[in-house]
Amino acid sequence: MVFTDTLHLNENSLKDDYKYVLSFIDCASRHCTLYYLKKHSDIYNKLKAYIAWVKTLSNVSDVTIAYSVKIIQADKAAEYESKEWHSICAENGIQTKYAGPTLHEDAAVAEKVWEAIQDAGRVLIYTANSMKKRMASGVQSCELHIQ
């Protein structure tokens, strides 16, 4: 099973005009693949790319085992209920499951990834701001010693 979710980014979140992040999280390994999107409609191309990527993987202990996506679990957002999404899944033999609106455990895996990414981003921003302040005071003290 693969969990998927889409996150709409703030205007200042990323450079290069990326507005969305699409995640695919493998249930067994918890491997997370992220795709940055400029347009919401790019989700379908990234779904195709993810499916193709998974098919290229091989099992180290038994090379006769082929990997494929069998089930995708998503929330009930419009992009996951569209005809194009269902068409891509049907072409690849993928069943789509939806997280229940009142059962948050169903969406917990995907939501936990967003929390971790946002927390890491906050740490990086805090560290960068802290380093700027230290660097500025370090430069000032250097100037004092030089004069």
KOLLUMDREN-442823 format. One record per residue: residue number from 1; residue in three letters; x, z, y of N, C-alpha, C, O, CB in turn. Coordinates in steps of 0.001 Angstrom, whole numbers, m for minus. Atoms other than C-alpha are relative to their C-alpha. Glycine has a CB too. Layout:
N
- num, residuo, nu, nw, nv, cau, caw, cav, cu, cw, cv, ou, ow, ov, cbu, cbw, cbv
- NUM, ALA, X, Z, Y, X, Z, Y, X, Z, Y, X, Z, Y, X, Z, Y
...
This chain:
147
- num, residuo, nu, nw, nv, cau, caw, cav, cu, cw, cv, ou, ow, ov, cbu, cbw, cbv
- 1, MET, 844, 0, m1172, 0, 0, 0, 894, 0, 1242, 1963, 611, 1263, m963, 1222, m5
- 2, VAL, m703, 71, m1272, 1134, m765, 3529, m965, 455, 1092, m2099, m18, 1168, 539, m1450, 277
- 3, PHE, 783, m447, m1145, m156, 1052, 6603, 393, m839, 1202, 1566, m1174, 1366, 216, 1518, 280
- 4, THR, m314, 755, m1203, m411, m883, 9850, m772, 548, 1189, m1865, 1096, 1047, m312, m1485, m199
- 5, ASP, 646, m427, m1241, m1240, m67, 13444, 653, m739, 1163, 1785, m1213, 1059, 105, 1553, 192
- 6, THR, m505, 650, m1205, m803, m1545, 16903, m14, 1006, 1137, m965, 1772, 1292, m844, m1258, 360
- 7, LEU, m107, m891, m1150, 347, 344, 19980, 123, m852, 1253, 968, m1744, 1330, 1215, 972, m141
- 8, HIS, m97, 676, m1292, m291, m898, 23515, 989, 782, 850, 840, 1991, 1030, m1403, m110, 709
- 9, LEU, m1060, m650, m761, 2760, m148, 25645, m346, 100, 1478, m1134, m691, 1998, 1305, m752, m174
- 10, ASN, 122, m102, m1453, 2887, 1031, 29246, 700, m1184, 630, 1515, m1844, m15, 592, 1335, 528
- 11, GLU, m624, 1131, m698, 3900, m1555, 31823, 1513, 143, 76, 2228, m858, 30, m572, m132, 1406
- 12, ASN, m1426, m221, m171, 7336, 27, 32183, 708, 385, m1299, 1859, 823, m1261, 221, 1067, 1029
- 13, SER, m576, m465, 1258, 7958, 724, 28486, 1189, m824, m462, 2208, m272, m876, m1045, m5, m1064
- 14, LEU, m1060, 866, 506, 10083, m2277, 27585, 251, m1139, 968, m619, m1525, 1749, m357, m548, m1388
- 15, LYS, m278, 1186, m791, 11806, m5121, 29273, m490, m1240, m739, m1024, m1130, m1843, 1505, m110, 310
- 16, ASP, 364, 1291, 591, 11121, m8794, 28520, m1503, m154, m222, m1917, m932, m1082, 720, m179, m1315
- 17, ASP, 1467, 169, 14, 7343, m8407, 29026, m673, 278, m1343, m1738, m275, m1614, m335, m1389, 413
- 18, TYR, 666, m384, 1238, 6593, m6909, 25605, m1106, 984, 350, m896, 1924, 1117, 1007, 620, m1029
- 19, LYS, 1147, m840, m335, 3156, m5312, 25718, m542, 784, m1184, m1290, 1745, m1008, m1090, m843, 571
- 20, TYR, 531, m643, 1200, 2463, m4297, 22118, 1112, 200, m1029, 2121, m504, m1030, m1148, m838, m604
- 21, VAL, m870, m184, 1159, 4228, m2938, 19063, m908, 57, m1221, m1904, 780, m1244, 893, 1305, 129
- 22, LEU, 742, 48, 1251, 2941, m3699, 15588, 870, 639, m1071, 2035, 275, m1229, m396, m1472, m384
- 23, SER, m775, m667, 1051, 4023, m1440, 12729, m583, m308, m1371, m1794, m446, m1546, 33, 1521, 231
- 24, PHE, 356, 79, 1411, 3992, m1929, 8982, 827, 1066, m705, 2056, 1047, m635, 259, m1447, m603
- 25, ILE, m690, m1100, 674, 4840, 1172, 6921, m332, m58, m1484, m1495, 40, m1874, m403, 1385, 609
- 26, ASP, 178, 31, 1444, 5366, 922, 3166, m309, 1412, m490, 417, 2354, m173, 1262, m570, m706
- 27, CYS, 434, m1313, 476, 3562, 3792, 1437, 1023, 653, m924, 1260, 1858, m836, m1327, m125, m718
- 28, ALA, m921, m565, 994, 6105, 4230, m1358, 1320, 440, 608, 1782, 1553, 355, 264, m1008, m1091
- 29, SER, m1332, m297, m535, 9360, 4111, 576, m29, 587, 1409, 965, 1148, 1868, 833, m1251, 2
- 30, ARG, 152, m387, m1416, 8042, 4957, 4091, 892, m849, 912, 1173, m464, 2047, 338, 1494, 185
- 31, HIS, m762, 921, m842, 10136, 2032, 5341, m933, m547, 1068, m2035, m1008, 771, 633, m1159, m843
- 32, CYS, 814, 431, m1127, 8839, 1109, 8768, 608, m1259, 618, 1795, m1294, 943, m120, 1129, 1057
- 33, THR, m411, 1236, m658, 9039, m2404, 10198, m813, m124, 1285, m2041, m41, 1264, m203, m1254, m935
- 34, LEU, 663, 133, m1295, 8260, m2862, 13896, 191, m1407, 537, 1267, m1992, 418, 540, 1037, 1005
- 35, TYR, m56, 1284, m682, 7453, m6084, 15705, m478, 217, 1435, m1543, 790, 1663, m870, m1083, m738
- 36, TYR, 368, m85, m1407, 7395, m6239, 19501, m690, m1296, 389, m198, m2384, 90, 1245, 268, 901
- 37, LEU, 841, 1155, m294, 4728, m8570, 20849, m224, m150, 1505, m402, 832, 2226, m1342, 124, m723
- 38, LYS, 322, 284, m1400, 4194, m10234, 24197, m1499, m220, 180, m2068, 119, 1218, 777, m1232, 490
- 39, LYS, 1441, 247, m41, 620, m11277, 23387, m650, 648, m1214, m57, 722, m2291, m308, m1527, 42
- 40, HIS, 735, m647, 1087, m1973, m9522, 21278, m225, m964, m1153, m246, m547, m2311, m1342, 537, 503
- 41, SER, 266, 998, 1040, m2630, m12750, 19380, 1218, m266, m885, 1083, m914, m1923, m455, m1298, 638
- 42, ASP, m1206, 151, 825, 974, m12686, 18049, m57, 834, m1281, 778, 669, m2170, 1229, 391, 805
- 43, ILE, 136, m870, 1166, m198, m10093, 15511, m89, m821, m1286, 490, m443, m2304, m1239, 897, 143
- 44, TYR, 233, 790, 1213, m1225, m12801, 13054, 1282, m683, m477, 1533, m763, m1679, m1088, m1050, 251
- 45, ASN, m1285, 597, 386, 2147, m14570, 13129, 933, 1053, m585, 1683, 775, m1520, 666, m680, 1211
- 46, LYS, m868, m1072, 504, 3900, m11234, 12594, m474, 494, m1362, 343, 903, m2186, 44, 1171, 997
- 47, LEU, 509, m343, 1332, 1622, m10428, 9655, 542, m991, m1023, 1000, m594, m2095, m1556, 7, m19
- 48, LYS, m544, 1027, 899, 2658, m13729, 8061, 1500, 212, m210, 1993, 86, m1331, m264, m1418, 568
- 49, ALA, m1448, m230, 104, 6325, m12968, 8814, 295, 1210, m888, 1216, 1170, m1704, 617, 208, 1402
- 50, TYR, m205, m1201, 811, 6053, m9491, 7270, m255, m290, m1480, 523, 122, m2340, m918, 1135, 482
- 51, ILE, 322, 333, 1385, 4392, m10820, 4115, 1126, m836, m613, 1536, m599, m1749, m1346, m761, m79
- 52, ALA, m1099, 849, 485, 7109, m13483, 3776, 1262, 822, m225, 1973, 606, m1206, 284, m1139, 997
- 53, TRP, m1193, m843, 137, 9853, m10873, 4316, m80, 857, m1258, 896, 963, m2000, 171, 897, 1239
- 54, VAL, 160, m854, 1182, 8458, m8553, 1632, 234, m806, m1274, 813, m292, m2231, m1407, 639, m25
- 55, LYS, m186, 841, 1189, 8442, m11442, m853, 1471, m313, m266, 1833, m651, m1393, m776, m1299, 157
- 56, THR, m1430, 273, 199, 12196, m11920, m297, 746, 1186, m590, 1885, 1037, m1033, 639, m390, 1312
- 57, LEU, m656, m1206, 520, 12978, m8358, m1420, 54, m37, m1514, m793, m654, m2160, m732, 1268, 470
- 58, SER, m95, m72, 1459, 14126, m7661, m4958, 312, 1431, m418, 909, 2201, 334, 1084, m975, m537
- 59, ASN, m223, m1323, 562, 14251, m4575, m7137, 1424, 59, m548, 1815, m784, m1355, m1046, 324, m1113
- 60, VAL, m1399, m114, 418, 17837, m3424, m7673, 113, 283, m1493, 982, m274, m2163, 703, 1101, 793
- 61, SER, m111, m380, 1404, 17201, m1909, m11094, m610, m1025, m954, m230, m1080, m2124, m657, 1330, m214
- 62, ASP, 623, 1014, 858, 15026, m4759, m12420, m334, m1221, 854, m1354, m1244, 1543, m1288, 561, m703
- 63, VAL, 170, 1179, m858, 15377, m8162, m10755, m1207, m849, m369, m1568, m1757, 379, 1235, m851, m58
- 64, THR, 1191, 765, 377, 12349, m9502, m12635, m1241, 487, 749, m2271, m187, 745, m231, 93, m1511
- 65, ILE, 1132, m532, m757, 10068, m7323, m10493, m11, m646, 1382, 966, m570, 2127, 77, 1558, 112
- 66, ALA, 152, 632, m1317, 8792, m9232, m7469, m879, 891, 876, m1903, 1413, 435, m616, m1437, m128
- 67, TYR, 777, m813, m933, 7554, m7374, m4438, m1017, m867, 730, m771, m2039, 1014, 924, 708, 1008
- 68, SER, 1020, 661, m813, 4384, m8304, m2601, m891, 1075, 603, m965, 2197, 103, m840, m1019, m846
- 69, VAL, 952, m912, m632, 1882, m6676, m305, m1316, m165, m744, m1835, m1275, m866, m163, m290, 1551
- 70, LYS, 1248, 60, 752, m1221, m5792, m2299, m1173, 574, 794, m2289, 57, 734, 149, 748, m1315
- 71, ILE, 1052, m652, m784, m3175, m3483, 29, 563, 320, 1388, 1678, 827, 1513, m521, 1305, m716
- 72, ILE, m356, m395, m1365, m3026, m3065, 3803, m1103, 917, 508, m2287, 589, 441, 184, m1255, 944
- 73, GLN, 968, m926, m590, m4685, m64, 5412, 187, 9, 1497, 1300, 174, 1998, 153, 1430, m581
- 74, ALA, m32, 50, m1459, m5564, m283, 9080, m1172, 794, 562, m2070, 1210, m170, m39, m1465, 506
- 75, ASP, 1178, m571, m638, m7887, 1282, 11589, m1010, m1131, 205, m743, m2275, m163, 365, 702, 1364
- 76, LYS, 1032, 1033, m143, m11056, m574, 12506, 98, m700, 1356, m923, m1021, 1964, m1396, 616, m172
- 77, ALA, m179, 735, m1253, m9568, m2244, 15583, m398, m1459, m224, m394, m1952, m1352, 1479, 104, 509
- 78, ALA, 517, 1368, 82, m10821, m5740, 16355, 960, m959, m685, 527, m1837, m1432, m312, m511, 1377
- 79, GLU, m958, 941, 591, m7583, m7483, 15327, 25, 71, m1519, 351, m916, m2178, 1388, 266, 539
- 80, TYR, m38, m156, 1453, m7861, m6098, 11791, m1318, m404, m662, m1397, m486, m1887, 331, 1437, m357
- 81, GLU, 1288, 430, 540, m11475, m7179, 11377, m292, m1469, 308, m1377, m1968, 8, m1114, 873, 556
- 82, SER, 213, 1393, m402, m11012, m10725, 12684, 21, m935, m1207, 521, m584, m2276, 1065, m431, 1014
- 83, LYS, 4, 1010, 1064, m11548, m13865, 10607, 1423, m422, m336, 1750, m639, m1503, m836, m1228, 416
- 84, GLU, m1382, 435, 241, m7895, m14840, 11050, 756, 1007, m866, 1480, 613, m1780, 738, m201, 1333
- 85, TRP, m642, m1054, 797, m6659, m11482, 9667, m456, m95, m1458, 360, m96, m2380, m329, 1408, 580
- 86, HIS, 546, 70, 1358, m8982, m11726, 6662, 436, m1271, m717, 665, m1258, m1927, m1523, 75, 39
- 87, SER, m443, 1266, 589, m7989, m15348, 6090, 1439, 102, m507, 1738, m330, m1620, m116, m1138, 1028
- 88, ILE, m1402, m166, 407, m4261, m14510, 5990, 91, 910, m1221, 825, 622, m2167, 845, 578, 1163
- 89, CYS, m17, m936, 1134, m4901, m11570, 3665, m546, m666, m1264, 19, m497, m2344, m825, 1265, 330
- 90, ALA, 596, 665, 1168, m7133, m13654, 1359, 965, m1031, m589, 1091, m1132, m1809, m1334, m681, 387
- 91, GLU, m965, 1003, 470, m4523, m16452, 1155, 1123, 631, m825, 1666, 5, m1735, 595, m755, 1190
- 92, ASN, m1120, m679, 661, m1938, m13892, 2, m451, 1041, m1018, 371, 1796, m1537, 879, 661, 1034
- 93, GLY, 525, m925, 1003, m4205, m11879, m2307, 116, 1461, 413, 356, 2332, m423, 714, m206, m1302
- 94, ILE, m146, m1365, m528, m4113, m8790, m71, m1378, 583, 292, m2213, m49, 939, 879, 10, 1288
- 95, GLN, 1236, m724, m271, m6945, m6274, 5, 188, 801, 1283, 1242, 1405, 1485, m388, 931, m1196
- 96, THR, m73, m779, m1244, m7690, m4682, 3400, m890, 1230, m136, m2069, 1121, m473, m432, m861, 1236
- 97, LYS, 759, m1248, m29, m8770, m1046, 3555, 1, 502, 1437, 922, 223, 2205, 605, 1074, m984
- 98, TYR, 99, m531, m1356, m9905, 726, 6697, m25, 1517, m20, m648, 2135, m882, m1248, m539, 701
- 99, ALA, 2, m1455, m158, m9245, 4280, 7796, m1363, 420, 518, m1936, m226, 1396, 1137, 474, 965
- 100, GLY, 1285, m504, m451, m12402, 6286, 8214, 90, 564, 1409, 1099, 1178, 1757, m513, 1059, m955
- 101, PRO, m52, m465, m1380, m13285, 7125, 11821, 46, 1525, 134, 534, 2047, 1136, m1186, m528, 745
- 102, THR, m7, m1461, m75, m13737, 10817, 11028, 1078, 632, m865, 1303, 1839, m781, m1343, 540, m404
- 103, LEU, m1024, m525, 895, m10965, 11187, 8441, 1373, m392, 536, 1875, m1476, 236, m203, m525, m1452
- 104, HIS, m1248, 308, m678, m7747, 11354, 10435, 1195, m119, m951, 2207, m727, m602, 280, 1052, 1028
- 105, GLU, m1090, 98, 968, m5575, 11711, 7326, 258, m1447, m398, 1382, m1815, m737, m314, 832, m1238
- 106, ASP, m153, 1411, 357, m6221, 8031, 6615, 954, m727, 946, 1698, m1611, 522, m1358, m690, 5
- 107, ALA, m837, 669, m999, m4453, 7001, 9817, 1255, 803, 339, 2031, 406, 1208, m803, m248, 1265
- 108, ALA, m1091, m917, m355, m1909, 9838, 9832, 1377, m628, m134, 2256, m341, 678, m68, 1231, m861
- 109, VAL, m1328, 588, 211, 1011, 7781, 8497, 382, m856, 1199, 1466, m690, 1758, 31, m845, m1298
- 110, ALA, m293, 883, m1132, 814, 5135, 11224, 112, 783, 1305, 988, 506, 2124, m1083, m1074, 129
- 111, GLU, m33, m787, m1241, 89, 7666, 13959, 1270, 850, 86, 1813, 1045, 1173, m1243, 905, 92
- 112, LYS, m1225, m811, 24, 3050, 9826, 12892, 1209, m834, 439, 2114, m323, 1098, 238, 582, m1416
- 113, VAL, m1086, 890, m428, 5354, 6821, 13390, 10, m125, 1518, 1068, m53, 2141, m145, m1396, m650
- 114, TRP, 49, 116, m1467, 4128, 6392, 16977, 484, 1280, 660, 1209, 1232, 1654, m1428, m325, 474
- 115, GLU, m462, m1281, m561, 4675, 10104, 17647, 1520, 106, m57, 2154, 513, 917, m636, 1183, m755
- 116, ALA, m1455, m93, 163, 8230, 9938, 16295, 721, m934, 976, 1717, m549, 1587, 401, m338, m1452
- 117, ILE, m627, 959, m916, 9076, 6831, 18328, m113, 483, 1443, 854, 412, 2201, m648, m1393, m146
- 118, GLN, 181, m483, m1369, 7607, 8287, 21517, 855, 1238, 274, 1407, 1386, 1365, m1475, 315, 258
- 119, ASP, m863, m1180, m165, 9431, 11588, 20970, 1456, m411, 175, 2156, 126, 1033, m138, 943, m1209
- 120, ALA, m1380, 480, m118, 12723, 9750, 20453, 230, m635, 1365, 1284, m445, 1972, 322, m1010, m1117
- 121, GLY, m106, 609, m1329, 12082, 7757, 23626, 103, 1045, 1090, 897, 901, 2020, m1192, m897, 266
- 122, ARG, m61, m1084, m995, 11446, 10942, 25604, 1368, 674, 6, 1909, 993, 1064, m1092, 1045, m278
- 123, VAL, m1326, m616, 107, 14688, 12444, 24318, 1051, m893, 659, 1915, m407, 1388, 367, 258, m1483
- 124, LEU, m960, 929, m601, 16622, 9334, 25321, m111, m21, 1520, 900, m31, 2221, m209, m1406, m554
- 125, ILE, 196, m6, m1448, 15090, 9311, 28793, 526, 1302, 598, 1217, 1287, 1617, m1494, m189, 349
- 126, TYR, m471, m1297, m494, 15758, 13033, 29252, 1527, 49, m6, 2149, 494, 959, m578, 1152, m858
- 127, THR, m1456, m10, 117, 19332, 12631, 28036, 634, m900, 1045, 1638, m536, 1657, 430, m436, m1398
- 128, ALA, m543, 929, m994, 19929, 9630, 30282, m76, 600, 1393, 878, 502, 2165, m753, m1336, m39
- 129, ASN, 137, m628, m1323, 18582, 11484, 33330, 972, 1157, 151, 1569, 1339, 1212, m1440, 491, 222
- 130, SER, m930, m1121, m30, 20640, 14537, 32460, 1431, m496, 181, 2205, 81, 945, m119, 831, m1283
- 131, MET, m1345, 559, m112, 23757, 12414, 32048, 263, m546, 1395, 1375, m430, 1910, 202, m1099, m1032
- 132, LYS, m157, 512, m1368, 23150, 10757, 35429, 338, 1143, 951, 1221, 1018, 1799, m1288, m726, 469
- 133, LYS, m240, m1152, m877, 23015, 14167, 37105, 1410, 550, m217, 2123, 850, 741, m1054, 1108, m253
- 134, ARG, m1338, m510, 298, 26154, 15356, 35329, 1075, m963, 485, 2117, m549, 991, 156, 247, m1502
- 135, MET, m964, 1004, m420, 27925, 12118, 36072, 163, 31, 1522, 1273, m68, 2045, m439, m1403, m473
- 136, ALA, m54, m50, m1462, 27014, 12338, 39751, 798, 1212, 468, 1628, 1103, 1370, m1421, 39, 593
- 137, SER, m748, m1190, m406, 28308, 15901, 40009, 1469, m120, m405, 2351, 373, 297, m621, 1265, m622
- 138, GLY, m1378, 218, 434, 31419, 14902, 38027, 738, m914, 960, 1902, m678, 1283, 30, m587, m1406
- 139, VAL, m602, 929, m961, 32080, 12015, 40402, 264, 720, 1310, 1315, 529, 1921, m914, m1230, 234
- 140, GLN, m193, m752, m1243, 31595, 14313, 43394, 1196, 937, m109, 1986, 1039, 830, m1264, 800, 346
- 141, SER, m1132, m915, 147, 34067, 16846, 42017, 1310, m769, m60, 2335, m284, 419, m164, 865, m1257
- 142, CYS, m1198, 835, 11, 36554, 14036, 41357, 388, m397, 1413, 1565, m413, 1771, m219, m1248, m860
- 143, GLU, m260, 395, m1381, 36202, 12929, 44937, 615, 1152, 780, 1500, 964, 1614, m1291, m470, 680
- 144, LEU, m533, m1181, m706, 36853, 16467, 46124, 1467, 214, m354, 2264, 554, 521, m822, 1266, m351
- 145, HIS, m1371, m199, 432, 40055, 16693, 44095, 930, m1083, 546, 2099, m823, 831, 67, 29, m1515
- 146, ILE, m823, 1121, m490, 41286, 13289, 45272, 296, 189, 1479, 1413, m82, 1919, m711, m1364, m238
- 147, GLN, m184, m141, m1432, 40815, 14068, 48943, 956, 1122, 247, 1265, 1427, 1398, m1327, 245, 721
